[in-house]
Amino acid sequence: MFFSYKKSNLIISLITFLLFCSVLFAAAYAFPQMPTNFYGYVYLGAENHTATTGTNITAKIDNTIFSSNLTYNGNFYSLLVPTDDSDISGKDGAETDDNISLFVIDIYSNSWVFTGPGHSRQLDLYINRPPVLDPITDITITEEETATINPSATDIDGDTITYSVNDTSRFTENSPPFNWVTDYDDAGVYIVRVTASDSEMIDYQDITVTVTNKNRAPVASATSTTTDEDTAKAITLSATDADDDSMTYSIVSAPSHGTLSGTIPELTYTPDENYNGADSFTFNANDGTVNSTAATISITVTAVNDAPTIDPEVTDIETPEDTVATLDLTQFENDVEDSDTFLTWTIGGVNTAIFTASIDKSTDVLTITPISDANGADTVTLTLTDSGDATATQDIIVTVTAVNDAPEASDGSALTDEDTAKAITLSATDADGNSLTYAL
């Protein structure tokens, strides 16, 4: 049987000659280790020879008498005595309002037998004093650091001390040191109870573990986009930050085949003129403390057929009447994608009353053939077409200049009588319509 001081966590064990001690559980009992420190004697008494359930029991400790009714739970008798006398206050830290719990087991009769009314029994009083934890300092760490609790305690009775913490989901070891390796998102304040036990009695201390936030670098978002050749593309830079910090952005490397404009993070990418293919640039995000790893914006510039150009402009053509003129058009044709082989010329709007025109597709040579004795000017349209049917056009003036053609005298015959005069009119034609004079 033993006594327990609740507030001081001090259990006073009363050992009979049988030395039976127990700890109260719901439906069973176990024998704790026998305390080794003899303290003195306790005197118990009852009005009757046998103490059973409901019997009023008096307990005398150090000349102070307590009284309460005995209870029995099928395994042992229990007596709870309020210590309302100041004389008990010096007993190893016990206070005047503490309770003493007395547990009794008698394996022979399941009862407590006294020699007679008013008699008492003298029992040896042993005391098991609790371990005492050394002060434990509160812990402050940053996320991803390790919180370590390494308690120590002393036990005046020399008992073996075991240690435990109540937060076993974080501090997973079964014995010191107790470690918690924190992670991101563990920031907060945690109250951890550390307990030292000698198997019967405990001492504990609540410590505060403060985990402060560790700044995490933002993560810049890599993306891909597509735009047509010679077409600008709007691009918005973005990033995420686990700490919800405000972010700024910086270009790390510029695109190789285009330019960026606008105000970060709202940018416009403009590909170089007539460029198509792959391009990219990189950027990072900053949360005010640290930069992210650079992210890549990948850009695909898709090819768009560019119309050919006529440059320099084709010169006007002038040729004398009845004289064929030619012009090599190759020198005027240009195309970003196609070579000369894939470009073709055509001509339209030809006034065939003045001249005819044709273009040799293999050589791109334009031939102007004036109509015989015709002259004048006409505007024609040259069209240059590439393999994608894109075109360029230019109007030119073809002039056939007049050439003075010699008049043609008209042969004729006349008949007259001998010695008879005959009037004869000379005639001639002139292709240019010029006035004619005659001579014999």
Residue pairs with C-beta under 8 A, 6 or more apart in sequence:
1 13
1 14
1 15
1 16
1 20
1 21
1 102
1 103
1 104
1 105
1 123
2 11
2 12
2 13
2 14
2 15
2 21
2 32
2 35
2 102
2 103
2 126
2 128
3 11
3 12
3 13
3 14
3 42
3 61
3 100
3 101
3 102
3 125
4 10
4 11
4 12
4 99
4 100
4 101
5 11
5 12
5 91
5 92
5 93
5 94
5 98
5 100
6 98
6 99
7 94
7 95
7 97
7 98
8 92
8 93
8 94
8 95
8 98
9 130
9 201
9 202
9 203
10 91
10 92
10 93
10 94
10 127
10 128
10 129
10 130
10 201
11 35
11 127
11 128
11 130
11 200
11 201
12 39
12 91
12 100
12 125
12 126
12 127
12 128
13 21
13 32
13 34
13 35
13 125
13 126
13 127
13 128
14 42
14 102
14 123
14 124
14 125
14 126
15 21
15 34
15 35
15 123
15 124
15 125
15 126
16 123
16 124
18 105
18 106
18 107
19 34
20 31
20 105
20 106
20 107
21 31
21 32
21 34
21 103
22 29
22 30
22 31
22 32
22 75
22 76
22 103
22 105
23 29
23 30
23 32
23 200
24 73
24 76
24 78
24 101
24 103
28 75
29 75
29 76
29 105
32 128
32 199
32 200
33 128
33 159
33 199
33 200
34 126
35 126
35 127
35 128
35 157
36 126
36 157
36 158
37 126
37 127
37 128
37 129
37 157
38 124
38 125
38 126
39 125
39 126
39 127
40 62
40 125
41 122
41 123
41 124
41 125
42 59
42 60
42 61
42 122
42 123
42 124
42 125
43 59
43 60
43 61
43 120
43 121
43 122
43 123
44 57
44 58
44 59
44 60
44 102
44 112
44 120
44 121
44 123
45 57
45 58
45 60
45 114
45 118
45 119
45 120
45 121
46 55
46 56
46 57
46 58
46 112
46 114
47 55
47 56
47 117
47 118
48 55
48 114
48 117
49 113
49 114
49 115
49 116
49 117
50 111
50 112
50 113
50 114
51 57
51 70
51 77
51 111
51 112
51 113
51 114
52 70
52 72
52 111
52 112
53 70
53 71
53 72
53 77
54 69
54 70
54 71
55 69
55 70
55 112
56 67
56 68
56 69
56 70
57 67
57 68
57 69
57 70
57 79
57 102
57 112
58 65
58 66
58 67
58 120
59 65
59 66
59 67
59 68
59 79
59 81
59 100
59 102
60 66
60 120
61 88
61 91
61 100
61 125
62 87
62 88
62 91
63 87
64 83
64 85
64 87
64 88
66 81
66 82
66 83
66 100
67 81
68 79
68 80
68 81
68 82
69 79
70 77
70 78
70 79
70 104
70 112
71 77
71 78
71 79
72 78
72 110
75 105
76 103
76 104
76 105
77 103
77 104
77 105
77 106
77 112
78 101
78 102
78 103
78 104
79 101
79 102
79 103
79 104
80 99
80 100
80 101
80 102
81 99
81 100
81 101
81 102
82 97
82 99
83 94
83 96
83 97
83 98
83 99
83 100
84 96
84 97
85 96
86 96
88 94
88 96
88 98
89 95
89 96
92 127
92 129
104 112
106 112
106 113
114 120
114 121
128 157
128 159
128 198
128 200
128 201
129 155
129 156
129 157
129 201
130 155
130 198
130 201
130 202
130 203
131 153
131 154
131 155
131 159
131 161
131 196
131 197
131 198
131 201
131 202
131 203
132 153
132 154
132 155
132 156
132 196
132 203
133 151
133 152
133 153
133 194
133 196
133 203
133 204
133 205
134 151
134 152
134 153
134 154
135 205
136 149
136 151
136 194
136 205
136 207
137 207
138 207
138 208
138 209
138 210
139 147
139 148
139 149
139 207
139 208
139 209
139 210
140 209
140 210
140 212
141 147
141 182
141 209
141 210
141 211
141 212
142 211
142 212
142 213
142 214
143 182
143 183
143 184
143 185
143 186
143 187
143 211
143 212
143 213
143 214
144 181
144 182
144 183
144 184
144 214
145 182
146 179
146 180
146 181
146 182
147 171
147 179
147 180
147 182
147 209
147 211
148 177
148 178
148 179
149 165
149 171
149 176
149 177
149 178
149 179
149 192
149 194
149 207
150 176
150 177
150 178
151 163
151 176
151 194
151 196
151 205
153 161
153 163
153 196
153 203
155 161
155 198
157 198
159 198
159 199
160 198
160 199
161 196
161 197
161 198
162 175
162 196
162 197
162 199
163 175
163 176
163 178
163 194
163 195
163 196
163 197
164 194
164 195
164 197
165 171
165 178
165 192
165 193
165 194
165 195
166 192
166 193
166 195
167 180
167 190
167 192
167 193
170 180
170 190
171 178
171 179
171 180
171 192
172 179
173 179
178 194
180 209
182 211
184 214
184 216
184 242
185 242
186 211
187 211
187 212
187 213
187 214
188 210
188 211
189 208
189 209
189 210
189 211
190 208
190 209
190 210
190 211
191 206
191 207
191 208
191 209
192 206
192 207
192 208
192 209
193 204
193 205
193 206
194 204
194 205
194 206
194 207
195 202
195 203
195 204
196 202
196 203
196 204
213 243
215 243
215 245
215 287
215 289
215 290
216 241
216 242
216 243
217 287
217 290
217 291
217 292
217 293
218 239
218 240
218 241
218 245
218 247
218 285
218 286
218 287
218 290
218 292
219 239
219 240
219 241
219 285
219 292
219 293
219 295
220 237
220 238
220 239
220 249
220 283
220 284
220 285
220 292
220 293
220 294
220 295
221 237
221 238
221 239
221 240
221 295
222 295
222 296
222 297
222 298
223 235
223 238
223 297
223 298
224 297
224 298
224 299
224 300
225 233
225 235
225 269
225 297
225 298
225 299
225 300
226 233
226 299
226 300
226 301
226 302
227 233
227 269
227 271
227 299
227 300
227 301
227 302
228 301
228 302
228 304
229 271
229 274
229 275
229 276
229 301
229 302
229 303
229 304
229 306
230 271
230 273
230 274
230 304
230 306
231 271
231 304
232 268
232 269
232 270
232 271
233 268
233 269
233 270
233 299
234 266
234 267
234 268
234 269
235 267
235 268
235 269
235 297
236 265
236 266
236 267
237 249
237 264
237 265
237 267
237 283
237 285
237 297
238 265
239 247
239 249
239 285
239 292
239 295
241 247
241 285
241 287
243 287
245 287
245 288
245 289
246 287
246 288
247 285
247 286
247 287
247 288
248 264
248 285
248 286
248 288
249 264
249 265
249 283
249 284
249 285
249 286
250 264
250 283
250 284
250 286
250 291
251 260
251 264
251 281
251 282
251 283
252 281
252 282
252 283
252 284
252 294
253 281
253 282
253 294
254 260
254 281
255 269
255 279
255 280
255 281
255 299
256 279
256 280
257 271
257 272
257 275
257 277
257 279
257 301
258 269
258 270
258 271
258 272
258 275
258 279
258 299
258 301
259 269
259 270
259 272
260 267
260 268
260 269
260 270
260 281
261 267
261 268
261 270
262 268
264 283
269 279
269 281
269 299
271 279
271 299
271 301
274 306
274 336
275 301
276 301
276 302
276 303
276 304
277 300
277 301
278 298
278 299
278 300
278 301
279 299
279 300
279 301
280 296
280 297
280 298
280 299
281 296
281 297
281 299
282 294
282 295
282 296
282 297
283 294
283 295
283 297
284 291
284 292
284 293
284 294
284 295
285 291
285 292
286 292
303 337
305 337
305 386
305 388
305 390
306 335
306 336
306 337
306 390
307 386
307 390
307 391
307 392
308 333
308 334
308 335
308 338
308 343
308 384
308 385
308 386
308 390
308 391
308 392
309 334
309 335
309 384
309 392
310 332
310 333
310 334
310 382
310 384
310 392
310 393
310 394
311 332
311 334
312 332
313 332
313 394
314 327
314 329
314 332
314 382
314 394
314 396
315 327
315 396
316 396
316 397
316 398
316 399
317 325
317 327
317 366
317 368
317 396
317 397
317 398
317 399
318 325
318 398
318 399
318 400
318 401
319 325
319 368
319 370
319 398
319 399
319 400
319 401
320 370
320 400
320 401
320 403
321 370
321 373
321 374
321 375
321 400
321 401
321 402
321 403
322 370
322 372
322 373
322 403
323 370
323 403
324 367
324 368
324 369
324 370
325 367
325 368
325 398
326 365
326 366
326 367
326 368
327 365
327 366
327 368
328 363
328 364
328 365
328 366
329 345
329 359
329 364
329 365
329 366
329 382
329 384
330 340
330 363
330 364
332 384
333 340
333 343
333 345
333 364
333 384
335 342
335 343
335 386
337 386
337 387
337 388
338 386
338 387
338 388
340 364
342 386
342 387
343 364
343 384
343 385
343 386
343 387
344 361
344 384
344 385
345 359
345 361
345 364
345 366
345 382
345 383
345 384
345 385
346 359
346 382
346 383
346 385
347 357
347 358
347 359
347 366
347 380
347 381
347 382
347 383
348 380
348 381
348 383
349 378
349 379
349 380
349 381
349 395
350 356
350 357
350 378
350 380
351 376
351 378
352 371
353 371
353 374
353 376
354 370
354 371
354 374
354 375
354 376
354 377
354 378
354 398
354 400
355 368
355 369
355 370
355 371
355 374
355 378
355 398
355 400
356 368
356 369
356 371
357 366
357 367
357 368
357 369
357 380
357 398
358 366
358 367
358 369
359 365
359 366
359 367
360 367
366 382
368 398
368 400
370 400
371 400
373 405
373 431
374 400
375 400
375 401
375 402
375 403
376 399
376 400
377 397
377 398
377 399
377 400
378 397
378 398
379 395
379 396
379 397
379 398
380 395
380 396
380 397
380 398
381 393
381 394
381 395
382 393
382 394
382 395
382 396
383 391
383 392
383 393
384 391
384 392
384 393
385 391
402 432
404 432
404 434
405 430
405 431
405 432
407 428
407 429
407 430
407 434
407 436
408 428
408 429
408 430
409 426
409 427
409 428
409 438
410 426
410 427
410 428
410 429
412 424
412 427
414 422
414 424
415 422
416 422
426 438
428 436
428 438
430 436
